[in-house]
Amino acid sequence: MARQSREDLLTLRQMIEEGKVKPVVERTYSLAEAAEAVRHVGAHHARGKVVLSL
């Protein structure tokens, strides 16, 4: 289990703000497709973030 510290979180925040860390969005689903998105994630097929757009 990883342990996090305030210093680690501040470093991560700085890296995100500088654009050094970016999330990988695998797929975007519309709100109408929310059930399909949940099935996709639940089946452990997601290789990145799954996003619902409103």
Secondary structure per residue as TSV (DSSP state, phi and psi in degrees):
chain	resnum	aa	ss	phi	psi
A	1	M	-	360.0	129.9
A	2	A	-	-75.9	146.1
A	3	R	-	-111.9	135.6
A	4	Q	-	-110.5	149.1
A	5	S	-	-125.4	163.9
A	6	R	H	-58.7	-41.1
A	7	E	H	-61.3	-43.3
A	8	D	H	-61.6	-43.2
A	9	L	H	-67.1	-37.0
A	10	L	H	-66.7	-38.1
A	11	T	H	-64.7	-44.1
A	12	L	H	-62.2	-43.3
A	13	R	H	-58.2	-45.5
A	14	Q	H	-61.3	-43.4
A	15	M	H	-62.8	-39.6
A	16	I	H	-65.6	-45.8
A	17	E	H	-62.5	-31.7
A	18	E	T	-83.7	-3.5
A	19	G	T	80.2	15.5
A	20	K	S	-83.2	-17.9
A	21	V	-	-127.5	126.5
A	22	K	-	-134.9	137.8
A	23	P	-	-71.3	149.7
A	24	V	-	-96.8	115.1
A	25	V	E	-95.0	113.0
A	26	E	E	-75.9	-46.3
A	27	R	E	-155.4	148.1
A	28	T	E	-114.6	131.0
A	29	Y	E	-113.4	149.0
A	30	S	E	-76.7	164.5
A	31	L	G	-60.2	-34.1
A	32	A	G	-64.7	-22.7
A	33	E	G	-98.3	17.1
A	34	A	H	-57.1	-41.8
A	35	A	H	-61.6	-41.5
A	36	E	H	-63.4	-40.2
A	37	A	H	-62.6	-43.1
A	38	V	H	-64.3	-40.7
A	39	R	H	-62.4	-42.1
A	40	H	H	-60.6	-48.4
A	41	V	H	-67.8	-42.5
A	42	G	H	-62.9	-28.0
A	43	A	T	-85.1	4.7
A	44	H	T	60.8	35.0
A	45	H	-	-92.1	-16.7
A	46	A	-	-68.5	131.9
A	47	R	S	-107.0	-4.2
A	48	G	S	-154.8	-162.4
A	49	K	E	-76.0	142.9
A	50	V	E	-110.2	126.5
A	51	V	E	-116.2	137.2
A	52	L	E	-101.2	128.5
A	53	S	E	-101.4	140.3
A	54	L	-	-101.6	360.0
